């Protein structure tokens, strides 16, 4: 038992047997951590029905003693108690438990059969239902004008938390496996709610005809953001900050000029808290210090799941069916934290009428282009177009995860790895000696918790990591994942009727002459000569909330204006690969 708990790998059979032996004849559990981790994480390498069949088969063996049969029954009972939704949502799994129960009764073993009371489990189907609604264009509700900042923050928190509690392990597993929310309506609805909050804020601001009125609304929403921070609701805080920093709002110079210095200073502090700088290091530190109810930025933790899943193989030894327990433990740590958060509700007495009004306000749809055109109506663009108008912005959050692609371009991958490693040394080699020491590596790992251990990168064991060692480490990782990467674009020559930024060199493209090359699949733009140098993965657009389809949540709603105060349209947002802000995106979004 102890060896399995501490080992880096174990076969499925060893894990199943260890979990059975964790119970004594009276049902007392000896190694709760191991059993819970296995029962939560087993779908990564063994379906629930297959696990149930294994347990059923073991209980029917001729050499299965009464004591061991009791242990199996106690394990199944614990499984049902800790993860009841899994049995309620899987008729086949529930049927296998009933079969085991019936076999025990047929053999006259009533005492053990009573442990498998499958019919007493609560139903979870109603919690998984999605309310049917027709998203339509409508006028923004006047609800906000009648609520103070605390009340609005509390009700937004209540709504998002209820939506968050519907997400099960199966939803996280599906998202990681597919890289998007295909056939995952619960998680998709949660993302939709996030985007709706961000978009609603933009509409609320732009619904006001005068600059002073718009500045007042922005100031009020900054107060809401501050209350969300006090509630420790970082997810909705991100949505509010993203809405206020969207290009359609940040470009309103007349409006921005009327926002008080105190409010602007408060907003800048909130924006810095949720910025992607250092892999959201400020947010991670603040979140780790919270006690009681706390609501995470789910996109950040989903991204961690993707990173761990892609960076580490499921099997330590596929031929022997040995599970990679290092990966299992890392994934379990993230998922267990999310599960614990679901069991710690906020102390909010929500008003049903206000919730209904707020739901109506959020249940509307406007495209990014429509919102931007409304922004232009409020404050028309200056006739003097210059390169500064479309200067690239540094997005707050670029993307959660990366879609799985079948093709790979080793040359571009290697070039991208070299750029990424240079960014690591530029920002974390504090003493400038050209090596990453163990102390410097711990700083990196605090912000990138899914990296391997120091000794695994330090191949010559000299107590420091060189550029060559780090490049070799990520090159090996990419070779394992080559079938999941795609950097091959399908470019077509096009005209530029509006200023567009090349997503490789950040140069401006503009004019009816076909100087712009756009990928037909993912929509990325670049110069003709930059096509072969572009180190951005080609991600096919999808109606599901995949990486690109979550643009309002990721790169558009959550884009901050550059420090100089210059703004640009959403289409001009690009990533500067050499910046620390996007270091984490480079490593795990575009590479994997």
SEBADREN-652716 format. One line per 5 residues: number of its first residue (from 1); their letters; for each residue x negated, y negated, z negated of C-alpha. Coordinates in steps of 0.1 Angstrom, whole numbers, plus 5000, padded with zeros to 4 digits. Example, Ala and Ser with C-alpha at 12.3 -4.5 7.8 and 13.67 -1.06 7.14 Angstrom:
2
1) AS) 4877 5045 4922; 4863 5011 4929;
//
This chain:
592
1) XXXXX) 5000 5000 5000; 4973 4975 4990; 4952 4985 5020; 4981 4977 5044; 4987 4943 5026;
6) XXXXX) 4951 4933 5031; 4942 4950 5065; 4940 4931 5097; 4959 4958 5116; 4982 4988 5109;
11) XXXXX) 5003 5011 5130; 5040 5008 5130; 5043 5042 5113; 5020 5030 5085; 5040 4998 5080;
16) XXXXX) 5073 5017 5079; 5059 5042 5054; 5044 5014 5033; 5078 4997 5031; 5095 5029 5021;
21) XXXXX) 5069 5036 4994; 5074 5000 4981; 5105 5012 4963; 5107 5036 4934; 5136 5061 4927;
26) XXXXX) 5155 5033 4909; 5152 5008 4936; 5125 4986 4920; 5104 4970 4947; 5066 4969 4942;
31) XXXXX) 5054 4948 4971; 5082 4924 4980; 5060 4902 5002; 5050 4930 5025; 5085 4944 5028;
36) XXXXX) 5101 4911 5035; 5074 4902 5060; 5079 4935 5079; 5117 4933 5079; 5116 4897 5092;
41) XXXXX) 5088 4902 5118; 5094 4937 5131; 5113 4925 5162; 5079 4913 5176; 5069 4949 5181;
46) XXXXX) 5099 4971 5172; 5136 4964 5178; 5160 4966 5148; 5178 4996 5163; 5145 5014 5169;
51) XXXXX) 5136 5007 5132; 5170 5020 5120; 5166 5051 5141; 5132 5058 5126; 5146 5055 5091;
56) XXXXX) 5175 5077 5100; 5152 5103 5115; 5129 5103 5084; 5159 5107 5061; 5170 5138 5081;
61) XXXXX) 5137 5156 5080; 5137 5190 5062; 5107 5179 5041; 5124 5147 5030; 5127 5149 4992;
66) XXXXX) 5155 5134 4973; 5132 5107 4959; 5120 5097 4994; 5156 5096 5006; 5164 5073 4978;
71) XXXXX) 5135 5050 4988; 5148 5049 5024; 5183 5040 5012; 5169 5012 4989; 5149 4999 5018;
76) XXXXX) 5180 4997 5041; 5200 4981 5012; 5173 4955 5008; 5172 4949 5046; 5210 4943 5046;
81) XXXXX) 5209 4920 5016; 5180 4898 5029; 5191 4897 5066; 5228 4904 5067; 5234 4884 5099;
86) XXXXX) 5212 4909 5118; 5237 4937 5110; 5268 4915 5116; 5256 4904 5150; 5244 4938 5162;
91) XXXXX) 5272 4965 5163; 5246 4991 5173; 5225 4984 5142; 5255 4985 5119; 5267 5017 5135;
96) XXXXX) 5233 5034 5127; 5237 5024 5090; 5272 5038 5090; 5259 5070 5105; 5233 5074 5077;
101) XXXXX) 5260 5066 5051; 5283 5093 5066; 5255 5119 5066; 5249 5112 5029; 5286 5116 5021;
106) XXXXX) 5288 5148 5041; 5259 5162 5021; 5277 5153 4989; 5252 5125 4981; 5278 5099 4971;
111) XXXXX) 5255 5079 4948; 5230 5071 4976; 5258 5065 5002; 5272 5037 4979; 5239 5019 4984;
116) XXXXX) 5247 5014 5021; 5279 4993 5018; 5277 4980 5054; 5314 4970 5055; 5310 4945 5026;
121) XXXXX) 5286 4923 5046; 5299 4888 5054; 5307 4878 5090; 5284 4854 5106; 5301 4851 5139;
126) XXXXX) 5321 4820 5129; 5289 4802 5119; 5275 4809 5154; 5304 4795 5173; 5298 4764 5193;
131) XXXXX) 5325 4738 5193; 5338 4733 5229; 5335 4697 5241; 5334 4679 5273; 5305 4655 5275;
136) XXXXX) 5316 4623 5292; 5307 4587 5296; 5324 4565 5270; 5320 4532 5252; 5298 4533 5222;
141) XXXXX) 5317 4537 5190; 5320 4508 5165; 5313 4532 5137; 5279 4519 5130; 5292 4484 5124;
146) XXXXX) 5312 4497 5094; 5285 4518 5077; 5256 4508 5056; 5222 4524 5062; 5224 4549 5034;
151) XXXXX) 5258 4562 5044; 5248 4566 5081; 5215 4583 5072; 5233 4607 5049; 5259 4617 5074;
156) XXXXX) 5233 4622 5102; 5214 4644 5078; 5244 4664 5069; 5253 4670 5106; 5218 4680 5116;
161) XXXXX) 5213 4702 5086; 5245 4721 5093; 5234 4726 5129; 5199 4737 5117; 5214 4763 5094;
166) XXXXX) 5230 4782 5123; 5195 4789 5138; 5185 4825 5130; 5152 4844 5134; 5166 4858 5167;
171) XXXXX) 5168 4823 5181; 5132 4814 5172; 5120 4848 5186; 5139 4842 5218; 5125 4807 5222;
176) XXXXX) 5089 4819 5217; 5094 4848 5241; 5110 4828 5269; 5092 4794 5263; 5126 4777 5266;
181) XXXXX) 5162 4780 5253; 5176 4802 5280; 5204 4823 5266; 5198 4805 5233; 5229 4783 5228;
186) XXXXX) 5224 4776 5191; 5189 4762 5194; 5200 4744 5226; 5228 4727 5207; 5205 4716 5179;
191) XXXXX) 5182 4700 5205; 5212 4684 5222; 5222 4668 5189; 5187 4655 5184; 5188 4639 5219;
196) XXXXX) 5223 4626 5213; 5212 4607 5182; 5183 4592 5201; 5204 4582 5231; 5233 4569 5209;
201) XXXXX) 5208 4545 5193; 5198 4531 5227; 5234 4527 5238; 5243 4509 5205; 5214 4484 5210;
206) XXXXX) 5222 4478 5247; 5259 4474 5240; 5252 4441 5225; 5253 4411 5249; 5228 4388 5232;
211) XXXXX) 5192 4392 5222; 5199 4383 5186; 5227 4409 5183; 5204 4435 5198; 5176 4426 5174;
216) XXXXX) 5201 4429 5145; 5211 4464 5156; 5175 4474 5159; 5167 4461 5124; 5197 4480 5110;
221) XXXXX) 5185 4512 5126; 5150 4506 5111; 5167 4505 5077; 5184 4538 5086; 5151 4553 5095;
226) XXXXX) 5137 4542 5061; 5166 4559 5043; 5160 4591 5063; 5125 4591 5050; 5138 4587 5015;
231) XXXXX) 5160 4617 5021; 5129 4635 5034; 5147 4641 5067; 5118 4639 5092; 5137 4655 5121;
236) XXXXX) 5164 4628 5124; 5137 4602 5115; 5119 4613 5147; 5151 4609 5167; 5157 4574 5154;
241) XXXXX) 5121 4563 5159; 5122 4579 5194; 5154 4560 5203; 5140 4527 5192; 5107 4532 5210;
246) XXXXX) 5122 4544 5243; 5112 4523 5273; 5148 4510 5277; 5145 4493 5243; 5108 4486 5240;
251) XXXXX) 5108 4466 5272; 5133 4441 5258; 5108 4413 5251; 5133 4387 5241; 5150 4411 5217;
256) XXXXX) 5118 4423 5202; 5106 4388 5195; 5136 4382 5172; 5129 4412 5150; 5115 4401 5116;
261) XXXXX) 5079 4408 5107; 5089 4429 5077; 5111 4451 5098; 5085 4454 5125; 5059 4463 5100;
266) XXXXX) 5082 4489 5085; 5089 4504 5119; 5052 4506 5128; 5046 4525 5095; 5074 4550 5103;
271) XXXXX) 5061 4554 5138; 5026 4562 5126; 5040 4588 5102; 5056 4609 5130; 5030 4602 5157;
276) XXXXX) 5014 4632 5174; 4979 4619 5164; 4958 4647 5150; 4985 4672 5157; 5010 4653 5135;
281) XXXXX) 4985 4653 5106; 5003 4624 5088; 5036 4642 5091; 5022 4675 5080; 5006 4660 5050;
286) XXXXX) 5037 4641 5039; 5059 4671 5045; 5037 4694 5025; 5040 4670 4995; 5079 4670 4995;
291) XXXXX) 5099 4689 4970; 5136 4699 4969; 5155 4692 5001; 5133 4685 5031; 5141 4686 5068;
296) XXXXX) 5112 4693 5091; 5106 4680 5126; 5116 4713 5142; 5098 4707 5175; 5065 4706 5157;
301) XXXXX) 5070 4739 5140; 5084 4756 5171; 5052 4744 5188; 5032 4761 5161; 5051 4793 5167;
306) XXXXX) 5043 4791 5205; 5006 4784 5198; 5002 4814 5174; 5021 4837 5197; 5001 4828 5228;
311) XXXXX) 4967 4826 5211; 4969 4860 5194; 4979 4894 5209; 5007 4914 5193; 4986 4945 5191;
316) XXXXX) 4952 4949 5176; 4949 4982 5194; 4977 4989 5219; 4966 5025 5225; 4971 5033 5188;
321) XXXXX) 5001 5010 5185; 4983 4990 5158; 5001 4958 5149; 4980 4926 5147; 4987 4917 5111;
326) XXXXX) 4968 4884 5113; 4993 4872 5139; 5022 4886 5120; 5012 4868 5088; 5007 4835 5106;
331) XXXXX) 5041 4837 5123; 5058 4848 5091; 5044 4819 5072; 5060 4794 5096; 5093 4813 5098;
336) XXXXX) 5096 4819 5061; 5092 4782 5054; 5120 4774 5079; 5142 4800 5062; 5136 4786 5028;
341) XXXXX) 5145 4751 5040; 5179 4765 5052; 5185 4777 5017; 5179 4743 5001; 5208 4721 5011;
346) XXXXX) 5209 4683 5007; 5229 4668 4979; 5253 4649 5001; 5291 4645 4997; 5300 4640 5033;
351) XXXXX) 5332 4623 5044; 5350 4645 5070; 5366 4615 5087; 5332 4598 5091; 5317 4630 5104;
356) XXXXX) 5344 4633 5130; 5339 4597 5141; 5302 4601 5143; 5305 4633 5163; 5327 4614 5188;
361) XXXXX) 5301 4587 5190; 5273 4612 5197; 5293 4633 5222; 5287 4612 5252; 5263 4614 5281;
366) XXXXX) 5243 4588 5300; 5213 4596 5322; 5180 4580 5315; 5183 4560 5347; 5217 4547 5337;
371) XXXXX) 5204 4536 5303; 5174 4519 5319; 5196 4501 5344; 5217 4488 5315; 5185 4476 5299;
376) XXXXX) 5176 4457 5331; 5210 4441 5331; 5204 4428 5295; 5170 4415 5303; 5161 4415 5340;
381) XXXXX) 5125 4424 5349; 5101 4396 5358; 5096 4392 5396; 5059 4392 5391; 5050 4429 5393;
386) XXXXX) 5015 4438 5382; 4996 4469 5373; 5003 4461 5336; 5040 4467 5341; 5035 4504 5348;
391) XXXXX) 5005 4509 5324; 5008 4545 5311; 5022 4549 5276; 5009 4573 5250; 5039 4594 5241;
396) XXXXX) 5048 4601 5205; 5055 4638 5213; 5047 4652 5247; 5062 4687 5247; 5069 4716 5223;
401) XXXXX) 5058 4745 5243; 5049 4758 5277; 5069 4778 5301; 5054 4812 5311; 5040 4811 5347;
406) XXXXX) 5026 4840 5368; 4999 4821 5387; 4966 4807 5375; 4938 4786 5388; 4905 4795 5369;
411) XXXXX) 4886 4765 5382; 4911 4740 5369; 4916 4760 5337; 4878 4759 5330; 4877 4722 5338;
416) XXXXX) 4905 4715 5314; 4889 4736 5287; 4857 4715 5290; 4877 4683 5287; 4895 4696 5257;
421) XXXXX) 4862 4706 5240; 4847 4672 5247; 4877 4656 5230; 4872 4678 5200; 4836 4668 5196;
426) XXXXX) 4843 4632 5203; 4869 4629 5175; 4857 4655 5149; 4819 4656 5152; 4816 4628 5126;
431) XXXXX) 4778 4630 5121; 4772 4630 5158; 4747 4659 5158; 4764 4677 5187; 4778 4705 5165;
436) XXXXX) 4809 4712 5145; 4799 4720 5109; 4821 4741 5086; 4832 4710 5068; 4842 4693 5101;
441) XXXXX) 4859 4725 5112; 4881 4725 5081; 4893 4690 5091; 4902 4703 5125; 4919 4734 5111;
446) XXXXX) 4940 4713 5087; 4956 4697 5117; 4956 4728 5139; 4965 4756 5114; 4967 4783 5141;
451) XXXXX) 4930 4782 5151; 4909 4812 5144; 4884 4813 5115; 4851 4795 5116; 4831 4827 5118;
456) XXXXX) 4850 4838 5149; 4839 4807 5168; 4804 4806 5153; 4792 4836 5174; 4754 4833 5165;
461) XXXXX) 4763 4828 5128; 4740 4798 5124; 4766 4779 5103; 4777 4755 5131; 4797 4756 5163;
466) XXXXX) 4782 4744 5196; 4801 4731 5226; 4791 4763 5245; 4805 4785 5217; 4838 4766 5216;
471) XXXXX) 4841 4767 5254; 4835 4804 5254; 4861 4809 5227; 4889 4791 5246; 4878 4806 5279;
476) XXXXX) 4882 4841 5264; 4916 4831 5251; 4927 4818 5285; 4915 4850 5303; 4937 4871 5281;
481) XXXXX) 4966 4848 5289; 4959 4843 5326; 4992 4859 5337; 5011 4833 5316; 4996 4802 5331;
486) XXXXX) 5004 4783 5363; 4984 4753 5377; 4993 4758 5413; 5015 4729 5425; 5036 4726 5457;
491) XXXXX) 5028 4690 5468; 5047 4670 5494; 5037 4635 5508; 5062 4608 5498; 5067 4571 5498;
496) XXXXX) 5067 4549 5467; 5096 4525 5466; 5086 4515 5430; 5053 4515 5412; 5043 4550 5402;
501) XXXXX) 5013 4562 5382; 4990 4590 5393; 4990 4615 5366; 4953 4623 5370; 4935 4590 5374;
506) XXXXX) 4963 4567 5361; 4961 4545 5392; 4991 4527 5406; 5008 4540 5438; 5033 4517 5455;
511) XXXXX) 5044 4512 5491; 5064 4529 5519; 5033 4545 5533; 5032 4581 5522; 5003 4578 5497;
516) XXXXX) 5021 4596 5468; 5021 4634 5465; 5048 4649 5444; 5052 4685 5433; 5085 4700 5445;
521) XXXXX) 5086 4723 5415; 5077 4702 5385; 5079 4666 5399; 5043 4656 5389; 5029 4627 5410;
526) XXXXX) 4993 4620 5420; 4971 4606 5448; 4961 4628 5478; 4925 4630 5466; 4936 4638 5430;
531) XXXXX) 4956 4669 5439; 4927 4693 5435; 4916 4677 5402; 4950 4677 5385; 4948 4697 5352;
536) XXXXX) 4985 4698 5344; 5005 4730 5345; 5033 4734 5370; 5065 4739 5351; 5096 4747 5370;
541) XXXXX) 5126 4726 5361; 5155 4744 5346; 5190 4736 5333; 5181 4752 5300; 5162 4732 5274;
546) XXXXX) 5128 4743 5285; 5097 4721 5281; 5106 4697 5310; 5144 4698 5304; 5139 4684 5269;
551) XXXXX) 5125 4652 5283; 5148 4629 5263; 5137 4647 5232; 5101 4649 5241; 5084 4624 5264;
556) XXXXX) 5110 4598 5272; 5129 4591 5241; 5098 4596 5220; 5074 4573 5238; 5059 4543 5220;
561) XXXXX) 5049 4510 5237; 5012 4506 5241; 4994 4484 5216; 4993 4454 5239; 5030 4452 5240;
566) XXXXX) 5032 4462 5277; 5060 4485 5288; 5069 4507 5317; 5098 4528 5331; 5101 4564 5319;
571) XXXXX) 5087 4577 5352; 5054 4560 5344; 5047 4580 5312; 5015 4601 5315; 4990 4618 5293;
576) XXXXX) 4955 4604 5288; 4938 4637 5283; 4907 4622 5266; 4927 4607 5237; 4930 4622 5202;
581) XXXXX) 4967 4616 5202; 4972 4643 5229; 4944 4666 5219; 4969 4692 5206; 4990 4689 5237;
586) XXXXX) 4960 4696 5258; 4950 4728 5240; 4984 4745 5237; 5008 4729 5262; 4989 4727 5294;
591) XX) 4966 4756 5288; 4992 4781 5276;
//
